[in-house]
Amino acid sequence: MAIKNALTVDVEDYFHVSAFADSVSQSDWGSYPLRVEENTRRLMDMFDEAQVKATFFVLGWVAEKRKGLIREIAGRGHEVACHGYSHQLVYNQTREVFRDETVRSKSLLEDIVQASVRGYRAASYSITTDSLWALDILAEAGFEYDSSIFPVRHDRYGIPGAKDIPHILQTPKGHSLVEFPLSTARIFRYKLPVTGGGYFRLYPYMLTRAGLRQVNSNRHPFIFYLHPWEIDPDQPTIEAGWFSRFRHYNNLEKCESRLRRLISDFQFDTAWQVLGSLELVRSS
């Protein structure tokens, strides 16, 4: 029987991304035209056609501006999870600010959808060895699982030695929390990120598919992520350094067709349901 994998969307807009933090001030976010609503609906329409459900990790800032969109995500049978509030890197925040923003965003989402929000994902996977304290705050806030740890080396995120399959971890204070780490494939001793986003746009599709098949061949589910702006090649251009522009704009025009192939080639469900199939949580 084919393994079901987790399909996830980080619901943020093109001007929220960490790569543009030096070019776009948070205080100016309100001056940019919002495209997240239309792009998120396009993704949901695509998922409806393929008859798959996904987990939408929603930024609190977006939820405040577009409550109807968040209700629609839940109403169409998808899982609503938390992506923090302001898309700031966790290791650049104080513990107090992180706690306040996380609790605020979780409460906001639960009020909108009138259901428990069980999952969390940090902005740019910024729970690293310098911010493991955030896991305690997540557990204390009532989250049942996290999907923020990327077991790779990267200039912005990553815990290279972290476990690379879904598991129950112990937080620094001794709480238990389910972790669904971002997926990697093995090339000799190297861990290749194959989990989505910019990697999905950068690699040839056949390389992504081969990496994800390797994960499934080991009888493990993978977790795939994407942002609504990644299927929007017509989005406004933001002036930034060449590397940031490359990361953000590379192959945007190819992403939607690749995503359609992906959800045809593999079986998907929400992160919560996949974790339930592994008996790491009580799925419902």
C-alpha positions as a Markdown table, in Angstrom:
| # | Residue | x | y | z |
|---|---|---|---|---|
| 1 | Met | 0.0 | 0.0 | 0.0 |
| 2 | Ala | 1.3 | 3.5 | -0.9 |
| 3 | Ile | 2.5 | 5.6 | 2.0 |
| 4 | Lys | 0.6 | 8.8 | 2.6 |
| 5 | Asn | 2.7 | 11.9 | 2.9 |
| 6 | Ala | 2.1 | 15.3 | 4.4 |
| 7 | Leu | 1.2 | 18.1 | 2.1 |
| 8 | Thr | 1.7 | 21.5 | 3.7 |
| 9 | Val | 1.4 | 25.2 | 2.8 |
| 10 | Asp | 3.0 | 28.1 | 4.7 |
| 11 | Val | 0.3 | 30.8 | 4.3 |
| 12 | Glu | 2.3 | 34.0 | 4.0 |
| 13 | Asp | 2.6 | 36.6 | 1.2 |
| 14 | Tyr | 5.5 | 37.4 | -1.1 |
| 15 | Phe | 6.7 | 40.4 | 1.1 |
| 16 | His | 6.8 | 38.4 | 4.3 |
| 17 | Val | 9.7 | 36.1 | 3.4 |
| 18 | Ser | 12.8 | 36.3 | 5.5 |
| 19 | Ala | 15.0 | 36.7 | 2.4 |
| 20 | Phe | 13.5 | 40.2 | 2.0 |
| 21 | Ala | 13.7 | 41.2 | 5.6 |
| 22 | Asp | 16.4 | 43.8 | 4.9 |
| 23 | Ser | 14.4 | 45.3 | 2.0 |
| 24 | Val | 10.9 | 45.2 | 3.5 |
| 25 | Ser | 10.1 | 46.6 | 6.9 |
| 26 | Gln | 7.4 | 44.9 | 8.9 |
| 27 | Ser | 5.9 | 48.4 | 9.5 |
| 28 | Asp | 5.4 | 48.7 | 5.7 |
| 29 | Trp | 3.6 | 45.4 | 5.1 |
| 30 | Gly | 0.3 | 47.1 | 5.0 |
| 31 | Ser | 1.4 | 49.1 | 1.9 |
| 32 | Tyr | 1.9 | 46.1 | -0.3 |
| 33 | Pro | -0.9 | 44.6 | -2.3 |
| 34 | Leu | -2.1 | 41.3 | -0.8 |
| 35 | Arg | -2.0 | 38.3 | -3.2 |
| 36 | Val | -2.1 | 35.5 | -0.6 |
| 37 | Glu | -5.9 | 35.1 | -0.7 |
| 38 | Glu | -6.2 | 34.5 | -4.4 |
| 39 | Asn | -3.1 | 32.3 | -4.5 |
| 40 | Thr | -4.2 | 30.2 | -1.5 |
| 41 | Arg | -7.6 | 29.6 | -3.2 |
| 42 | Arg | -5.8 | 28.5 | -6.4 |
| 43 | Leu | -3.9 | 25.9 | -4.3 |
| 44 | Met | -7.1 | 24.7 | -2.6 |
| 45 | Asp | -8.9 | 24.4 | -6.0 |
| 46 | Met | -5.9 | 22.3 | -7.3 |
| 47 | Phe | -6.1 | 20.1 | -4.2 |
| 48 | Asp | -9.8 | 19.7 | -4.6 |
| 49 | Glu | -9.3 | 18.5 | -8.2 |
| 50 | Ala | -6.7 | 15.9 | -6.9 |
| 51 | Gln | -8.9 | 15.0 | -4.0 |
| 52 | Val | -6.2 | 15.6 | -1.4 |
| 53 | Lys | -6.2 | 17.5 | 1.9 |
| 54 | Ala | -3.3 | 19.6 | 3.2 |
| 55 | Thr | -2.1 | 21.4 | 6.3 |
| 56 | Phe | -2.1 | 25.1 | 6.1 |
| 57 | Phe | 0.4 | 26.8 | 8.5 |
| 58 | Val | -1.1 | 30.2 | 8.7 |
| 59 | Leu | 0.7 | 33.4 | 9.6 |
| 60 | Gly | -1.2 | 35.3 | 12.3 |
| 61 | Trp | -0.8 | 38.6 | 10.5 |
| 62 | Val | -2.5 | 37.1 | 7.4 |
| 63 | Ala | -5.3 | 35.6 | 9.6 |
| 64 | Glu | -6.1 | 39.0 | 11.1 |
| 65 | Lys | -6.4 | 40.5 | 7.6 |
| 66 | Arg | -8.3 | 37.6 | 6.0 |
| 67 | Lys | -10.4 | 35.8 | 8.5 |
| 68 | Gly | -12.8 | 34.5 | 5.8 |
| 69 | Leu | -9.9 | 32.8 | 4.0 |
| 70 | Ile | -8.9 | 30.9 | 7.1 |
| 71 | Arg | -12.5 | 29.8 | 7.7 |
| 72 | Glu | -12.6 | 28.6 | 4.1 |
| 73 | Ile | -9.4 | 26.6 | 4.5 |
| 74 | Ala | -11.0 | 24.8 | 7.4 |
| 75 | Gly | -14.4 | 24.6 | 5.7 |
| 76 | Arg | -12.9 | 22.8 | 2.7 |
| 77 | Gly | -11.6 | 20.1 | 5.0 |
| 78 | His | -8.0 | 21.1 | 5.4 |
| 79 | Glu | -6.0 | 21.4 | 8.7 |
| 80 | Val | -5.3 | 24.9 | 10.0 |
| 81 | Ala | -2.0 | 25.1 | 11.9 |
| 82 | Cys | 0.1 | 28.0 | 13.2 |
| 83 | His | 3.0 | 29.7 | 11.5 |
| 84 | Gly | 3.6 | 32.3 | 14.3 |
| 85 | Tyr | 2.4 | 35.9 | 14.0 |
| 86 | Ser | 5.1 | 38.2 | 12.5 |
| 87 | His | 7.4 | 35.8 | 10.5 |
| 88 | Gln | 10.4 | 36.8 | 12.6 |
| 89 | Leu | 13.2 | 34.3 | 13.0 |
| 90 | Val | 12.8 | 32.6 | 16.4 |
| 91 | Tyr | 16.5 | 32.9 | 17.3 |
| 92 | Asn | 16.3 | 36.6 | 16.9 |
| 93 | Gln | 13.4 | 36.9 | 19.3 |
| 94 | Thr | 13.4 | 37.0 | 23.1 |
| 95 | Arg | 11.6 | 34.1 | 24.8 |
| 96 | Glu | 8.9 | 36.6 | 26.0 |
| 97 | Val | 8.2 | 38.0 | 22.5 |
| 98 | Phe | 8.1 | 34.5 | 21.0 |
| 99 | Arg | 5.7 | 33.2 | 23.7 |
| 100 | Asp | 3.4 | 36.2 | 23.3 |
| 101 | Glu | 3.3 | 36.0 | 19.5 |
| 102 | Thr | 2.8 | 32.3 | 19.5 |
| 103 | Val | 0.0 | 32.2 | 22.0 |
| 104 | Arg | -1.6 | 35.2 | 20.3 |
| 105 | Ser | -1.5 | 33.5 | 16.9 |
| 106 | Lys | -2.8 | 30.2 | 18.2 |
| 107 | Ser | -5.7 | 31.8 | 20.0 |
| 108 | Leu | -6.6 | 33.9 | 17.0 |
| 109 | Leu | -6.7 | 30.9 | 14.7 |
| 110 | Glu | -8.7 | 28.8 | 17.1 |
| 111 | Asp | -11.2 | 31.7 | 17.5 |
| 112 | Ile | -11.6 | 32.0 | 13.7 |
| 113 | Val | -12.0 | 28.3 | 13.0 |
| 114 | Gln | -13.6 | 27.3 | 16.3 |
| 115 | Ala | -11.3 | 24.2 | 16.6 |
| 116 | Ser | -8.0 | 23.3 | 18.2 |
| 117 | Val | -4.8 | 24.3 | 16.4 |
| 118 | Arg | -2.4 | 21.4 | 17.0 |
| 119 | Gly | 0.6 | 22.1 | 14.8 |
| 120 | Tyr | 3.2 | 24.7 | 14.6 |
| 121 | Arg | 6.0 | 25.7 | 12.1 |
| 122 | Ala | 8.5 | 28.4 | 12.7 |
| 123 | Ala | 9.3 | 31.1 | 10.2 |
| 124 | Ser | 12.1 | 29.9 | 8.0 |
| 125 | Tyr | 12.5 | 26.7 | 10.1 |
| 126 | Ser | 14.3 | 28.9 | 12.7 |
| 127 | Ile | 14.2 | 26.5 | 15.6 |
| 128 | Thr | 17.9 | 25.6 | 15.7 |
| 129 | Thr | 20.4 | 24.7 | 18.5 |
| 130 | Asp | 20.3 | 28.4 | 19.5 |
| 131 | Ser | 16.5 | 28.3 | 20.0 |
| 132 | Leu | 15.6 | 24.9 | 21.3 |
| 133 | Trp | 13.9 | 26.7 | 24.2 |
| 134 | Ala | 11.1 | 27.5 | 21.8 |
| 135 | Leu | 10.0 | 23.8 | 21.9 |
| 136 | Asp | 9.2 | 24.2 | 25.6 |
| 137 | Ile | 7.0 | 27.2 | 24.9 |
| 138 | Leu | 5.2 | 25.3 | 22.1 |
| 139 | Ala | 4.5 | 22.4 | 24.5 |
| 140 | Glu | 3.3 | 24.7 | 27.2 |
| 141 | Ala | 1.1 | 26.6 | 24.8 |
| 142 | Gly | -0.7 | 23.3 | 24.0 |
| 143 | Phe | 0.7 | 22.4 | 20.6 |
| 144 | Glu | 0.8 | 18.7 | 19.9 |
| 145 | Tyr | 3.3 | 18.7 | 17.1 |
| 146 | Asp | 6.0 | 20.8 | 15.6 |
| 147 | Ser | 7.4 | 20.9 | 12.0 |
| 148 | Ser | 10.3 | 23.4 | 12.3 |
| 149 | Ile | 13.4 | 21.3 | 12.5 |
| 150 | Phe | 15.4 | 20.9 | 9.3 |
| 151 | Pro | 18.1 | 18.3 | 9.7 |
| 152 | Val | 20.6 | 20.0 | 7.3 |
| 153 | Arg | 23.3 | 22.7 | 7.2 |
| 154 | His | 22.1 | 26.0 | 5.9 |
| 155 | Asp | 23.0 | 29.7 | 6.4 |
| 156 | Arg | 19.6 | 30.5 | 8.0 |
| 157 | Tyr | 18.3 | 27.3 | 9.6 |
| 158 | Gly | 19.1 | 23.7 | 10.3 |
| 159 | Ile | 20.1 | 21.1 | 13.0 |
| 160 | Pro | 22.4 | 18.8 | 11.0 |
| 161 | Gly | 22.4 | 15.9 | 13.5 |
| 162 | Ala | 18.6 | 16.0 | 14.2 |
| 163 | Lys | 16.5 | 12.9 | 13.6 |
| 164 | Asp | 15.0 | 13.0 | 10.1 |
| 165 | Ile | 11.8 | 11.0 | 10.5 |
| 166 | Pro | 8.7 | 11.8 | 12.6 |
| 167 | His | 9.3 | 11.1 | 16.2 |
| 168 | Ile | 8.5 | 12.2 | 19.8 |
| 169 | Leu | 11.2 | 14.4 | 21.2 |
| 170 | Gln | 12.0 | 15.6 | 24.7 |
| 171 | Thr | 12.2 | 19.4 | 25.1 |
| 172 | Pro | 14.9 | 21.0 | 27.2 |
| 173 | Lys | 12.5 | 21.1 | 30.2 |
| 174 | Gly | 11.4 | 17.5 | 29.7 |
| 175 | His | 8.1 | 18.0 | 27.8 |
| 176 | Ser | 7.1 | 15.5 | 25.1 |
| 177 | Leu | 6.4 | 17.0 | 21.7 |
| 178 | Val | 5.9 | 15.2 | 18.3 |
| 179 | Glu | 8.3 | 16.5 | 15.7 |
| 180 | Phe | 7.7 | 16.1 | 11.9 |
| 181 | Pro | 11.1 | 17.2 | 10.6 |
| 182 | Leu | 11.6 | 18.5 | 7.0 |
| 183 | Ser | 12.5 | 15.7 | 4.7 |
| 184 | Thr | 15.9 | 14.8 | 3.3 |
| 185 | Ala | 17.3 | 12.1 | 1.0 |
| 186 | Arg | 20.6 | 10.5 | 1.4 |
| 187 | Ile | 23.3 | 10.8 | -1.3 |
| 188 | Phe | 26.2 | 8.9 | 0.3 |
| 189 | Arg | 26.8 | 10.8 | 3.6 |
| 190 | Tyr | 25.1 | 14.0 | 2.4 |
| 191 | Lys | 21.5 | 14.9 | 3.4 |
| 192 | Leu | 19.8 | 16.5 | 0.4 |
| 193 | Pro | 16.8 | 18.7 | 1.2 |
| 194 | Val | 14.0 | 17.5 | -1.0 |
| 195 | Thr | 11.0 | 18.8 | 1.0 |
| 196 | Gly | 9.7 | 21.6 | -1.2 |
| 197 | Gly | 9.9 | 25.4 | -1.5 |
| 198 | Gly | 13.0 | 26.8 | -3.2 |
| 199 | Tyr | 14.5 | 23.3 | -3.5 |
| 200 | Phe | 11.4 | 22.2 | -5.5 |
| 201 | Arg | 11.9 | 25.1 | -7.9 |
| 202 | Leu | 15.7 | 24.8 | -8.1 |
| 203 | Tyr | 16.0 | 21.0 | -8.7 |
| 204 | Pro | 14.8 | 19.2 | -11.8 |
| 205 | Tyr | 11.5 | 17.6 | -11.0 |
| 206 | Met | 13.0 | 14.1 | -11.6 |
| 207 | Leu | 15.5 | 14.7 | -8.8 |
| 208 | Thr | 12.9 | 15.8 | -6.3 |
| 209 | Arg | 10.7 | 12.8 | -7.2 |
| 210 | Ala | 13.7 | 10.4 | -6.8 |
| 211 | Gly | 14.6 | 11.9 | -3.4 |
| 212 | Leu | 11.0 | 11.6 | -2.2 |
| 213 | Arg | 10.7 | 8.0 | -3.5 |
| 214 | Gln | 13.8 | 7.2 | -1.5 |
| 215 | Val | 12.1 | 8.4 | 1.7 |
| 216 | Asn | 9.0 | 6.3 | 0.9 |
| 217 | Ser | 11.1 | 3.3 | 0.0 |
| 218 | Asn | 12.4 | 3.3 | 3.6 |
| 219 | Arg | 8.7 | 3.1 | 4.7 |
| 220 | His | 8.7 | 6.6 | 6.0 |
| 221 | Pro | 6.3 | 9.5 | 5.0 |
| 222 | Phe | 7.8 | 12.7 | 3.8 |
| 223 | Ile | 6.5 | 16.2 | 4.5 |
| 224 | Phe | 6.3 | 18.7 | 1.5 |
| 225 | Tyr | 5.9 | 22.4 | 1.9 |
| 226 | Leu | 5.1 | 25.3 | -0.5 |
| 227 | His | 4.1 | 28.9 | -0.2 |
| 228 | Pro | 1.1 | 30.5 | -2.1 |
| 229 | Trp | 3.4 | 33.0 | -3.7 |
| 230 | Glu | 5.4 | 30.2 | -5.3 |
| 231 | Ile | 2.6 | 29.6 | -7.9 |
| 232 | Asp | 2.4 | 33.4 | -8.7 |
| 233 | Pro | 5.0 | 34.4 | -11.3 |
| 234 | Asp | 3.2 | 37.8 | -11.8 |
| 235 | Gln | 3.8 | 39.0 | -8.2 |
| 236 | Pro | 5.4 | 42.4 | -7.7 |
| 237 | Thr | 9.2 | 42.4 | -7.8 |
| 238 | Ile | 11.0 | 43.5 | -4.6 |
| 239 | Glu | 14.5 | 45.0 | -4.9 |
| 240 | Ala | 17.0 | 43.0 | -2.9 |
| 241 | Gly | 20.4 | 41.4 | -3.2 |
| 242 | Trp | 21.0 | 39.0 | -6.1 |
| 243 | Phe | 21.0 | 35.9 | -3.9 |
| 244 | Ser | 17.8 | 36.7 | -2.2 |
| 245 | Arg | 16.2 | 37.5 | -5.6 |
| 246 | Phe | 17.5 | 34.1 | -6.9 |
| 247 | Arg | 16.1 | 32.2 | -4.0 |
| 248 | His | 12.7 | 33.9 | -4.3 |
| 249 | Tyr | 12.1 | 34.2 | -8.1 |
| 250 | Asn | 13.8 | 31.2 | -9.5 |
| 251 | Asn | 11.5 | 29.0 | -11.6 |
| 252 | Leu | 8.2 | 30.5 | -10.3 |
| 253 | Glu | 6.7 | 30.0 | -13.7 |
| 254 | Lys | 7.3 | 26.2 | -13.4 |
| 255 | Cys | 6.1 | 25.6 | -9.9 |
| 256 | Glu | 2.4 | 25.1 | -10.4 |
| 257 | Ser | 2.8 | 22.5 | -13.1 |
| 258 | Arg | 5.4 | 20.6 | -11.0 |
| 259 | Leu | 3.1 | 20.7 | -8.0 |
| 260 | Arg | 0.3 | 19.1 | -10.1 |
| 261 | Arg | 2.7 | 16.3 | -11.1 |
| 262 | Leu | 3.8 | 15.8 | -7.5 |
| 263 | Ile | 0.3 | 15.4 | -6.1 |
| 264 | Ser | -0.4 | 12.9 | -8.9 |
| 265 | Asp | 2.8 | 10.9 | -8.3 |
| 266 | Phe | 2.4 | 10.6 | -4.5 |
| 267 | Gln | -0.4 | 10.2 | -2.0 |
| 268 | Phe | -1.0 | 13.0 | 0.5 |
| 269 | Asp | -3.0 | 14.0 | 3.5 |
| 270 | Thr | -2.7 | 16.5 | 6.3 |
| 271 | Ala | 0.3 | 16.4 | 8.7 |
| 272 | Trp | -2.1 | 15.5 | 11.6 |
| 273 | Gln | -3.6 | 12.5 | 9.8 |
| 274 | Val | -0.1 | 11.3 | 8.7 |
| 275 | Leu | 1.1 | 11.5 | 12.3 |
| 276 | Gly | -2.0 | 9.7 | 13.4 |
| 277 | Ser | -1.3 | 6.8 | 10.9 |
| 278 | Leu | 2.1 | 6.5 | 12.7 |
| 279 | Glu | 0.3 | 6.4 | 16.0 |
| 280 | Leu | 2.3 | 9.4 | 17.2 |
| 281 | Val | -0.9 | 11.4 | 17.8 |
| 282 | Arg | -4.6 | 10.4 | 18.1 |
| 283 | Ser | -5.9 | 11.4 | 14.6 |
| 284 | Ser | -9.6 | 12.1 | 14.2 |
